[in-house]
């Protein structure tokens, strides 16, 4: 996407996010895993990592995600923002700077005796952030690895929750508050999918 894409006008969070999503939906005929056990697949991949390489889009998404965090969690009640190492690190850096919070990275596997990258103290509280939640597998693993590192996860905040996925259910099972700016069904994504979008 060009760096000089049209700036987004004043609108609701849903409209702002939808405007960006429309430019970054990719058709994936083989399907994207949506459910924890592979029972649900989607034909659409929302590529917000590529969107985050565009400064205007990244700043808009970061503003929306920061607002979700402000509305949903008291900033004084948690110490860190944490992003999965395989998550949207570009976006997460902007969000952490905007909220004046330290940002940590959580790995799926231990490296040099740690799941966590970045200085942290055991016993502190954190909100896990990312751009999109679908199957919830990465989010779930990250929550377990935070706990194994002595950090208390108090919530998860994402921009988009894929409604057919199992992320929200997994977090509910773990008694973790789950917040998103928008939830997109497969039908909604199909509505905003531009006919000119390219396939993977």
Secondary structure, DSSP 8 states (H G I E B T S, - for coil): --TT-----S--HHHHHHHHHHHHEEEEEEEEE-STTS--EEEEEE-HHHHTTSHHHHHHHHHHHHHHHHHHS-GGG--EEEEETTS-HHHHHHHHHHHT-EEEEEEEEEETTEEEES---TT-EEEEEEEEESS-HHHHHHHHHHHHTT-EEEEEEEEEEETTSSHHHHHHHTT-EEEEEEEE-HHHHHHH--TT--B-
